[in-house]
Amino acid sequence: MTTTTVHDPVCHMDIDPETAAGVSEYKGQTYYFCSLGCKKSFEKDPDKYLNNSEQA
């Protein structure tokens, strides 16, 4: 069985969405987080993390 991983936009870890510590929706897109700390940081300023990941 293959596990699909997703990218945490805050810390850039690859995580399994099934076991993600946090989930947040922003502009119709779902984001998954490795910890509640990353989720909190993202929700405080989502564009900061999304702009950084687009440039990387």
Contacts in CASP RR format, 6 or more apart in sequence:
PFRMAT RR
TARGET T0000
AUTHOR 0000-0000-0000
METHOD contacts of the structure
MODEL  1
MTTTTVHDPVCHMDIDPETAAGVSEYKGQTYYFCSLGCKKSFEKDPDKYL
NNSEQA
3 16 0 8 1.000
3 18 0 8 1.000
4 16 0 8 1.000
4 17 0 8 1.000
5 14 0 8 1.000
5 15 0 8 1.000
5 16 0 8 1.000
5 17 0 8 1.000
6 14 0 8 1.000
6 15 0 8 1.000
6 16 0 8 1.000
6 17 0 8 1.000
6 20 0 8 1.000
6 31 0 8 1.000
6 32 0 8 1.000
7 13 0 8 1.000
7 14 0 8 1.000
7 15 0 8 1.000
7 53 0 8 1.000
8 14 0 8 1.000
8 15 0 8 1.000
8 31 0 8 1.000
8 32 0 8 1.000
8 33 0 8 1.000
8 34 0 8 1.000
8 38 0 8 1.000
9 31 0 8 1.000
9 42 0 8 1.000
9 46 0 8 1.000
9 49 0 8 1.000
9 50 0 8 1.000
9 53 0 8 1.000
10 33 0 8 1.000
10 37 0 8 1.000
10 38 0 8 1.000
10 39 0 8 1.000
10 41 0 8 1.000
10 42 0 8 1.000
10 49 0 8 1.000
11 34 0 8 1.000
11 35 0 8 1.000
11 38 0 8 1.000
12 53 0 8 1.000
13 34 0 8 1.000
15 32 0 8 1.000
15 33 0 8 1.000
15 34 0 8 1.000
17 23 0 8 1.000
17 32 0 8 1.000
20 32 0 8 1.000
20 33 0 8 1.000
20 34 0 8 1.000
21 33 0 8 1.000
21 34 0 8 1.000
21 35 0 8 1.000
21 36 0 8 1.000
21 38 0 8 1.000
21 39 0 8 1.000
22 32 0 8 1.000
22 33 0 8 1.000
22 35 0 8 1.000
22 36 0 8 1.000
22 38 0 8 1.000
22 39 0 8 1.000
23 30 0 8 1.000
23 31 0 8 1.000
23 32 0 8 1.000
23 33 0 8 1.000
23 39 0 8 1.000
24 30 0 8 1.000
24 31 0 8 1.000
24 33 0 8 1.000
24 39 0 8 1.000
24 42 0 8 1.000
24 43 0 8 1.000
24 46 0 8 1.000
25 31 0 8 1.000
26 42 0 8 1.000
26 46 0 8 1.000
26 50 0 8 1.000
31 42 0 8 1.000
33 39 0 8 1.000
33 42 0 8 1.000
41 49 0 8 1.000
42 49 0 8 1.000
END
